[in-house]
């Protein structure tokens, strides 16, 4: 029976693969996607030019432009419009899918393009300060939306990623079932992400954060296999637990400060004793689950291998960043003083922020180390990338920790973390997409069973190199800029703070070398060497998938060649809006010289160490270690916790509920007997 099901499933896969790869290269979807892709390039190019203009010049350009442009860019409810558009697009796409899959997929691409353009249209207002809009009366508190430069960066990253993945998904989803459902929840998830990052208070953020959690569950468990359902269960259990932590933190915060807005509350929390630390822990844990922070990461390595590749690209590319964004937003608002209150770096009002930051730095470092070590042990390509997502999130979390720890001088950590959020979204999505195309061609995820594929898939091999150079921090590619800033940040942590962070800086370097080793391993086993006989005849159309991957590769190279653009035009303005020392920003961030000898020589040593680790690991079989079960966080923490909760619930049930049931039965018996007696006696 199982063998029959396996044959049917494999046959279905092969049929879907053939159908997907034998489509006419210039059908309606391809023409529409090429047109949208070219228009996007023009729009992004125009946007880059416009953002380099002075504020008054940009406003003058808008005023002399068409009336429609002035109306859209000046629309105060634009954040709500973007969110509603994404939420309504999903059902429309699912409806169209019942008539024509090509029409549905083209509509998905068009809708994601419109969402991205609407996000970009918010820039003129954001450049002038921010966008603030409130829907009064909702939930008795109102829904508040506030778009500043930090929110805009997150929304723009989500928009461009969604657009490119939508083009990629057309061919890939041909091998999957229930495609209408997938696109429905994909659009709803985008709406949830946009609502979360553009929220103006904690209530609005919480509501959209939960919407994102439940809608993305449908992407994780999409193919409904046993593994997918189990991964989906882990994801939703952890997600709900995180939501409950955030909810409890909200209740405590509003009870003691009477506000949920993202405003500096250090002075209001100063006299709350242990309550302020409990609030801190609840928020960090709640958002940290989504961010894949250790030891709250267990859902992530399970979800990526089973989710369709477009979902994996979005999960790793932007969804887990929303968890980091939540920690960053909370850490830069509730636990910091206002700029009017602060007197300097050593102001007592920074106490909670500094203690929180010291903890988060080490959590980030541990997340980096464990993530890269586990990635090196994997043979499954998607699972390896999942662990690298955990490791790279460690970099971001460490940067957030430095920002909180250094307080008034924490601008470097803040800048590095938000920059790495953007960069990781690009190169990790591209890596998942490249691996997904390899899987489409070979139906194999074990890298040790592949080899020599660069001859069959030269463009895929090429973009994999670009993404690998990005994630490893090669100068000239995007990861170099953000990793350099983060490296400077951890150095500042031990120069201005505690000397123990010197060891954190050493671990930072070792993890970077481990990342280099890991992607040497991936590329060499998949694309180099001898191609197995069964893969020598693989072929099939891949034009639209290549185009979407090319878009991400271009962004990686563009940012790598012009790293100051994003820093100067977006990140520094975001930094200036927070409680950071303006003098520090002007001295260390403005006009930062990325391609300096010290940082570039440092990367040479990182690459040499990475190569050495790969050679030694391959020679002494260090990539196949069998770790004891007690080292598993799931086995040592979560499974005993789960069993403990079940035992407690059973004991409560046995002690009270059964007794209550017996009492109820006795009461019902007495009532029934009395009723029958009365009916017999007087009826």
N, C-alpha and C positions, 0 to 999 in steps of 0.2 A: 504493500500500500504506500509506504513512504517513498519507495523507489519510483513508483508511478507518479506520485505528486512531484517528485524532484524532476522527472523527465518533462512533465507538463510545464512546470515552472521554467525550466531551462529552455524548453521549446518556445514558451511565451516570450522569454527574454530575447531569443534569437530572432523571432518574428518581429518583435518591437524594434530591435536593433536594425534589422534590414529595412523595415518601413521607415525608420528615422533617417537612415543614411542614404536611402535611394530616392529621396525627394528631389524634385527638379531644382537645380541650383538657382534658378531665377523665378521662383514662384512668387505669389503675392506677398507672403511674409518676408521673403528675402529682400524684395524691392523696397518694401516699407521700412524694414530694419536698416538697410543701407542709407536710405534717405534720412531717417531719424538720427542715425549715427553721424552723418555728415553735418546735419543741422546742429547737433549737439556740439560738435567740434567748433563750428563757427560761433555758437553762443558762448561756449567756454572761453574761446579766444577773445571775443568782444568783452566778456565779463572781466577777464584778466586786465585788459587795457583800461576798462572803466574804473576798476578798483585802484589803479595806480594814480588816478587823478586826485587832485585835492578835493576836499568835501564840497566846496562851492562850485568847482568846475563840474563835478558829477551832477549836482543839482541843476546847474544851467543846461547841461546836456539833456537832462530829463525834461526840463521845461520847454526846450525847443523841439523835442521829439513829438511823436504823434500823441493825440489825446488818450488813446487806449493805454499807452505806456505809462503816462502820468497817473491814470486812474488805477492801474494795477499796482504800481510801485508805491502809491500813496494810500492804498486801502488798509485801514487799521485792523480789519478783521481777517487779514490775509493768513495768519497762522491757523485760524479756525477753518478757513476755506481749504487750505492744503490738507488738513487732517480729514475733514469731511469728504473731500474728493477721493482720498485713498480708501476710506471706509465704504463709500458708495460704489467705488469702482469694482470691488470684489464680486458682489452679487451680479453686476452687469456682465462681467467677464465670464462668470459661471453660466449665466443664461445664454450668452452668445456661443459658448462651447458646445451646447446641445445642438446648435445649427451647423457650426463649422469650426473646426479646431484651428485652422489657419486664421480665420477671422478673430477668434478669441485670442490667439497668441499675438497677433498684430495689435489688437486692442490693449493687451497687457503692456506691450512695448510703448505704445502711444501714451497710455495713462501714466506709466512710470516716467516718461519724458516730460509730460505736463507737470507732474508733481515736482520733478527736479527744477524745471524752469520757474515754477511758482515759488519754490524755496529761494532760488537766486534773486527773484524779484523783491524779496524782503531786504536785500542788502542796503539799498539807499536809506531806508528808515533806520536800519541797525547802525549804519555808519554815522548817522546823526545822533545816536544815543541808544535807543532800544524801541521795541514795539510792545505795548502793554494793552491787553484787551481782556475784558471780564464778561462772562455770561452769568448775569445775576439770577439768583433763585434756585440754581441747581443744587440739590442735596442740602438746601438750607444755608449753604456757605458760599455758593457760587463757584464756577470754574474759571480760573485765572490763567491767562497765557502771557508769558513774558519772553521775548526773544532778544537776547543780547548777543554779543559776538561769539561767546562760547556755545550758546544754543544754535546759532546760525552755522557754526562749523560742524557740529554734530549732524544737523539736519541736511546740510549740503553733502556731507560724506555719505549719509544714508541714501540720499537721492541719486547720486551718480552711481553708487554701487548697485542699487535696485535696478536702474536702467540697464546697465551692462549685463547683469545676471538675468534679466528678463529676456534679452536677446539670446543668451547662452542656453536658457532653459528650454527653448523651443525644441531643439534637436534632442537634448538629453532626456526630457520628460517623455519622449516617444517610447522609451523602454519601461516606463512606469504606468501603473493603472491610476484611475480616479484623478485624472488631470484637472478636471473642473474644480474639484474640491481643493486641490493643491493651490491653484491660482486664487481661489476665493480667500483662503486663509493667508496666503502670501501678501495679498493687498491689505487685509485687515491687520496683519502684523506690522506692515509699514505705517499704517495709521496709528497703531499703538506706540511705535517707536517715536514718530514725530510728535505725538501728544506728550510723551514722557520728556523728551528733551526740550520742548517748548513750554513746559508747564511753568506757571508763575508762583505756585505754592505747592506744598507737600501733598495736599489732598488731590489736586489735579494730577500731579505726578504719580501718586499711588494708583489712582483709577486707571490711567493709561498704562502704567507698568504692569498691572494685573491683566489688562486686556492683551498686552503683548505676550505675557506668559502663557495664557490659555490658548491664544491663537497660534503661537509658535509650537505648542504641543502637537497640534495637528500636522505640522511639518515634520517633526521628529518621528512621530509614529505613523507616517504616511502610508508605507507599504503594508502595514498590518501583519508583518511576520512576528513570530514569537520574540525575536531579538528586538524588533522595533517597539513592540508593546512594553517589554521590560524596560527598555531605554526610556520610553515615554513616561512610564510610571516613575522611574527615578527622577526624571526631569520635572514632572508635575509635583511630586511630593516635595522635592527640594524647593521648587518655585513657590508653592503654597506656604512652606515654612518661612521662606524669605519674606513673602508678603505679610505674614502674621507678625514677623519681627518689626517690619516697617510700620505696620498698623499700631502695634503696642508703643513703639517709639513716638509715633504721632500723638497718641492719646496722652502720654506723659509730657510731651513737649507743649501741647496746647493747654494742658491742665496747669502747667507752671509758668508759661509765658503768655498765654492767651493769643498766640499767633501761629500760623503755619506758613507764613510767607518766608521767602529766602532772603532774610535780612540778618545782619550781624547781631548775635544774641549773647556774646560772651559775658557782657556785664549782667544780663538777666539770669544767666546760668551760674554765675560765680558763687552764689551762696546756697546752691542746692545740694551740696555734699555729694553723697554717693549716687544720687539720682542722675546727676549730669553724666556720670560715667556709664550708668546703665543705658541712658538714652544713646550715648555714643556707640556702645557695643551693639545695641539693637539695630541701629542704622547701618553700621559697617557690616554686620553679619547679613542683614536683609539684602543689601545691594551686592555684597561680596559673593553670595551664592550665584547670582547671575553672572558675575565677573569671573567665575572659575577660580576664586581665591582659595588657597589651601587653608584648612582642610575641608572646604565646602565645595570641592570641585568634582565630586564623584560622578555627577550626571554627565559631564562634558565628554570624557573618553568613550562613554557608552552611546551618546547621541550621534556623534559625527559619523562613525562607520556605518550606521544603519539608515541615516537620513539621506534622501536624494541629494546629489552633489550641489544643485542650486541652493537647497536649504542649508547645506553645510557651509557654503560660501557666505551666505547671509548670517547664519548663526555666529560663525567665527569672525566674519568681517565687521559686523556692526552690532548684533544683538548683545553679545557679551560686553561690548564697550558701553552699552547703556548702563550696565551694573557699575562699571568704573566711573561713568559720568555721574551716577547717583552719589557715590562716595565723594567724588570731587566737588559736586554742588553742595552737599551737606557740609563737607569739611571747610569750604570757603565761605560759608554763610553763618550757620548756627553757632559755630565754635570759635569765631574770630570777632574781635572788636571792630567797631566802625572806624573809619579813617579819622573822624573827629575825636574819638576817645583815645586812640593809641598814642603813646608817647615815645615809642621806640621798640627795638628788638626784644628788650628784657622786661617789657611791661607785664605786670602780673596777670593781666587779662588774657595773655597767651597761654596760660597754664594748661587748660584742657586741650588746646590745639597741639601744644608741644608733647604732651603725654600720648595723645592719640597718634601724632605723627611718628614718634619713636617706635610705637607698637607696629604701625602700618609699614614702616620701612623694613623691619625684620620679617614681617609676614610676606611682604613683596619679595624679599631676597630668598626666603625659603620656597616660595612659589616658583621663582625662577629656577632654582637648583633642582628641585624635585621634578618639575616639568621637563627640563632638558634631559635629565638622567633617564626618565621613563620614556621619553621620545627616542632616545638612542637604543632602547631595548625592543622597539616595535618592529615587526615585519610588515604589518598592515599599514599601507601608506596613509589612509585617512585617520587611523588611530594615532600614527606618528604625528600628523599635522595637528590633531586634537591636543596632544600633549604639548606641542609647541605653542599652541594658542594659550595654554595654561602658563607656560614659561614666559611668553611675551606679555601676558597680562601682569605677570610679576614685575616686569620693568615698569609698566604703567602705575601699578599699585605702589611700587617703591617711590616713583616720582611724586605721587600724591602724598605719600608719607613725608618726603623731604619738604614739600610745600607746607604741610601742616606743622612739621617739627621746627622749621626755621621761622615760621610765622611771617614777621615783617620783611624778612630777607628770603622768603620762600618762592620768589618769582621764577627761579631757574627750574625748580621741581615742577611747578605748575605748567610752565611752558613745555618742558620735556614730556610730561605725561599726555597733554592734549595733542602735541605733535605726533607722539608715537601712536595714539589712538587713530589718527588719520592714516599714518603710514602703514600700520599693521592691517588696517581694513583693506588696503589696496593689495599689498603683496600676499597676504594670507588668502584672500578671496581668489587671487590669480593662481596660487598653488593648488587650492582645492579644485578649481576649474580644470587645470592641467591634468591633475590626477584623475578627475572625473572623465576626461576624454580618453585617457589611457584605459580606464576601466570599461568605457563603452566599446573600445576596440578589442580588448583582450578578455573581458569578463574576469579579470584577475586583480586583486588588491595586494597580494603578497609580493613585495618588491624582490624577494629572493628567487622568485619563479619567473622574473622578467629579465630583460637585457637587450641591448642592441637596438632599441626602438627609435633612436635618433634618425636612422635611415628611413624608417616608415613614417615617422611623425616629426620631421625636422622643425616645423614651426612651434609645435608643442614643446620640444626640447629647448628651443631658443627662448621662449617666454618663461620656461621654468628656470633657466639660468638667470634671467632678469629678476624674477621674483626671489630666487635664492640669494642673489647679490644684494637685493633690497633688505631681506630679513637678516642677513649676516652683517650688514653695516658697511658694505664696500663704498669707499668714497666715490661720488658721482651718481649714487643711487639713493633713494629716499631714506632708507633706514639709517644711513650714516648721520644725517642731520639730527634726528630725534635721539639716537643713541649717544651722540656726542653731548647733547644738552643734558641728558640724564646722567651721563658719566660725570660731567661737571657738577651736577646737583649733588651726587653722593659724595664727591670730594668736599663740597661746601659743608655737607652735614657733619663731617668730622673736623673740618677746619673751624667752623663756628660753634659746633656742638660737642658731643661726646667722642672720645678717641676710638671707641669700639667700632664706629662706622668705617674705620680704616679697613677692617676685615670684610665689611660689606662690599667695599670697593674692590677688594681682591676677588671675592666671589662673583661680582659683576663681570670681571674680566674672564674668569674661568667659564662662566655660563655662556658668554659671548663666543668663546672658543668652542664650547660644546655645540653651539648652534651651527658654527661653520662645519664641524665634523659631521653633524647630522645631515646636512644638505649635500655634502660631498658623498656621503653614503647613499642618499636617495637618488641623486643623479647618476652615480656610477652604476648602481644596481639596476636601474630602470632603463637608462638610455645608452649606456656604454656596454662593452663586452659583446658576447655572442648572442644573437637573437635566437630564442628557441624555435625549433622547426614549425611548431603549430601556429606561430605568429608571423611567419614569413610572408604570408599572403593576405594579411589584413589590409583592408582598404575601405574607403567610404567617404562621402562628402562631409566636410567639416567647416565650410566657409563662414557661416554665421558664428559658430563657436570660436573660430580663430579671430574673427573681427572683434568680438566682445573681449577676448583675452588681450588682443592688441591694444584696445582702449585702456585697459588697466596697466599694461606694460608702458604705454606712452606716459601715463600719469606718474608712474614710478620713476621713469627717466627724467621727466620734466622737473619734478620736485627735487630729484637728486642733483640736477644741473643748476637749479635756481632755488636753493634751500631758504634763502632770505625772503623770498616772496611771501610764503605763508606766515613766516615768523613776523615780518614787519607789517603786513597788511591785515592780519587777523589775530594772531596770538598775542602780540604785544598790546594792541588795543584792548583785548579781553583781559590781559593782566593789569592794565592801568585802571580798569573798572573795579578792581578788588583792593583789599587792604594790604597792598605791598608797597615797599619803599620806592618812590619814583626815582630817587637818585641811584638806587641799586639797578633798576631797570635800564636807566639811561647808560650806566657804566658798563654793564655786563651783557645786556640783551640787544640793545639798539646797535645796528651795524656789526653784528657778531661775525667774525671771520671764521667760517667753517673749515675751509681748506688750509689750515695751518699745519706746520711741520709736526708739532707735538702730537696732535690727534691722528694725523695720517700715519705717522710712524707707529703709534700705538695700535692701529688697525693691522699693520704688517705683523706685529708680534701676535696679535689675536689669530690671524689667519695661519701663521706658522704653527702655533700651538694647536689649532684645530686640525691641521693636517697631521700633526704628530699623534694626536688622540685617535684619529681615524686609522692610521697605520698600526698603532699598538692595539687598538680595539679589534681590528681585523685579524692581526697575527695571534693574539691571545684569546680570541673568542669572547671579548668583553661585551659584545652586543647580544649575547644569548644567555645572560645570567638568569638563573632560576631563584627568584627572591622568596624568602619564607613568607607564609601567609600572614604571620603576625605583623609584617611591615605594611600590610594593606590597611589603609584608613577605614575602608568599608568593613573589613572583617573585625578590626579592633574597636571601632567606635559605633558605626551606624547599625550594623546587624545586631550587636548586643543591645543597643538603644531601642531598636525596633522590637526585639523580643521582650525587653523590659516593659515597654509601653503596652504590648499585648497582654503580658502577665498581669500588669496592674489593672487594665480594663476588664480582664476576665475575673480577677479577684473581686473587683467592685460589683461586677454583674452577679457573681455567685453569692456575694454577701448581702446585697441590698435588693437587686432587681428581682431575684427569684423569690425572696421573702415578700416583696411587694405584690408579685404576681399571685402568690398563695393567698395573701390577704384579700386581693381583689376577687379571687375565685370564691373565697368564703363569703365576702360581702354579696357578690352576685347570687350565690346559692341561697343565702338568707332572704334576699329580696325576692327571688323567684319563688321560693317556698312560701313566703308570706303572701305573695300575689295569688298563687294557686289556692292557698287556704281560704283567702277572702273570696275568690271567685266561687270556690266550692261551697262555702258557708252562706254567702249572701247572693250568689249569682242566680 
